[in-house]
Amino acid sequence: MAKRIIKLTFPKDLIKEPLTFTMAKKYNIMPNIRRAKVTESVGELVLELDGQEQDLDKGVEFLKKSGVIVESIVGDVIG
Amino acid sequence: MSYVLGLKCRECGREYPKDVLFVCEYCFGSLEVNYDYKAIKKNLTKETLLGRPKNMWRYKELLPIDKDPAVGLDSGYTPLIKANNLARVLGVRELYLKDDSVNHPTLSFKDRVVSVAISKAREFGFDTVACASTGNLANSVSAQAASCGLKAYIFIPADLETGKVVASQIYNPNLIGIEGNYDEVNRLCSEIASRYRWAFVNINIRPFYAEGSKSMGYEIAEQLDWKLPKHIVVPSAGGSLITKLWKSFKELKELGFLEKADTKVYCAQGQGCAPIVTAIKEKSEVIRPVKPKTIAKSLAIGNPADGYYAVDTVRKSGGFAEEASDEEIVEAIKLLAKTEGIFTETAGGVTLAAAKKLIEQGIIPKDESIVICITGNGLKTLEVVTKSLPRLVKIKPNLASFEEHIKNGAHQKISENKVIEYYI
């Protein structure tokens, strides 16, 4: 099993979609919500994901294809 | 003696010991150094500063190292220049340039943060330091690791220009070119940082590294005789410098060095990579990452780690933000050189161009004091200005040839330039 920490940003039109749940169920990933913020215009979620490495890749790809912005929590490291 | 109490999460406020940590293990928020300001206030006064050498370590109580610095003994205390010629061109009353283009040892603002990071890495017992960089950071880590005998791994994009490779390679680090796009380079370096026990200066040492930026703020205040400017224009890549300048001003106020800290802070970015500027202008609560496309490579961070905090700082201060196109960056580099004799790299061009636009728009008033932060040296980005400069005039090696050239109006060409004409 592998772990991955990601930050998700949901555009306004995706806030109501159960994308995190769908990703978890479809790819057998256990998400642990560490921080969340939802406003009228945007939703932000910081998650720790637990699953098989290839499933994590597929799950993250699913979120990206659905229109969610997926980022590393440390931001870009090139300085 | 250190005045560091420990680390503190910027999101949930949870406290941690002084250790190699960079995110909160509960909410994954970033960590910041927490000081004992009461103790600092007893030991640091304006008078104690008078006898200290003019480098960034004169404010050592407010920097997060426990022992004497291992490197960067001559970093900081760069000139704060009263830019009267440039002020006339911009039509403003009181303008200063904080000139880190002459910072020691590698001619950029990064020498401040790397001095702290490498000194701290030594204290933690690391034998290897590392970074991922396209320029200034790589130069500074390479040079300062060499000066204190640490091993250095420097990761750069494989297609980086030769000049920039040489400026790091000369210090003999382990220099590795990664064949991949921007996202792939980022991802690989994050993976390497989590796998090897190295001091990755802007990842696992980041809370300490970033504190080095505060020295620029202390210097500006001291150089203005313990007053702050009304406005300060700051270039942004990851957004850290903005937040740390603000922190430095607030600290000086808390310590009684300043009567007030009401400077308005303005963020400057290149048009092709302006996620912080966009968030400020759109009054957005989140930063939308971008794929960088700007000649200002030293500011090309598409997903800024401190973006949210930079936006928050600018808003709290009452400042604003502006971006500069590639053409505006080049023109600003030339304007600074022509008026003040300072050759800055693209980041300095971005900052001046943004300041100029903010002044023209009336957002920065013309009759109040302004500081523009110049963070790097133009010799590092020669390629961006070369094409826009006039061709070299060639004459035969005799007086007649020179006088023929003069007769053809060479001297008049100089006065045709409106910028120079303004103050000749």
Boltz contact constraints between the chains, C-beta under 6 A:
constraints:
  - contact:
      token1: [A, 5]
      token2: [B, 28]
      max_distance: 6.0
  - contact:
      token1: [A, 9]
      token2: [B, 286]
      max_distance: 6.0
  - contact:
      token1: [A, 34]
      token2: [B, 27]
      max_distance: 6.0
  - contact:
      token1: [A, 34]
      token2: [B, 28]
      max_distance: 6.0
  - contact:
      token1: [A, 35]
      token2: [B, 27]
      max_distance: 6.0
  - contact:
      token1: [A, 39]
      token2: [B, 285]
      max_distance: 6.0
  - contact:
      token1: [A, 42]
      token2: [B, 286]
      max_distance: 6.0
  - contact:
      token1: [A, 46]
      token2: [B, 28]
      max_distance: 6.0
  - contact:
      token1: [A, 71]
      token2: [B, 289]
      max_distance: 6.0
  - contact:
      token1: [A, 71]
      token2: [B, 303]
      max_distance: 6.0
  - contact:
      token1: [A, 72]
      token2: [B, 190]
      max_distance: 6.0
  - contact:
      token1: [A, 73]
      token2: [B, 28]
      max_distance: 6.0
  - contact:
      token1: [A, 74]
      token2: [B, 305]
      max_distance: 6.0
  - contact:
      token1: [A, 75]
      token2: [B, 303]
      max_distance: 6.0
  - contact:
      token1: [A, 75]
      token2: [B, 304]
      max_distance: 6.0
  - contact:
      token1: [A, 75]
      token2: [B, 305]
      max_distance: 6.0
  - contact:
      token1: [A, 76]
      token2: [B, 186]
      max_distance: 6.0
  - contact:
      token1: [A, 76]
      token2: [B, 301]
      max_distance: 6.0
  - contact:
      token1: [A, 76]
      token2: [B, 303]
      max_distance: 6.0
  - contact:
      token1: [A, 77]
      token2: [B, 132]
      max_distance: 6.0
  - contact:
      token1: [A, 77]
      token2: [B, 186]
      max_distance: 6.0
  - contact:
      token1: [A, 77]
      token2: [B, 189]
      max_distance: 6.0
  - contact:
      token1: [A, 77]
      token2: [B, 190]
      max_distance: 6.0
  - contact:
      token1: [A, 77]
      token2: [B, 203]
      max_distance: 6.0
  - contact:
      token1: [A, 78]
      token2: [B, 132]
      max_distance: 6.0
  - contact:
      token1: [A, 78]
      token2: [B, 186]
      max_distance: 6.0
  - contact:
      token1: [A, 79]
      token2: [B, 133]
      max_distance: 6.0
  - contact:
      token1: [A, 79]
      token2: [B, 137]
      max_distance: 6.0
  - contact:
      token1: [A, 79]
      token2: [B, 202]
      max_distance: 6.0
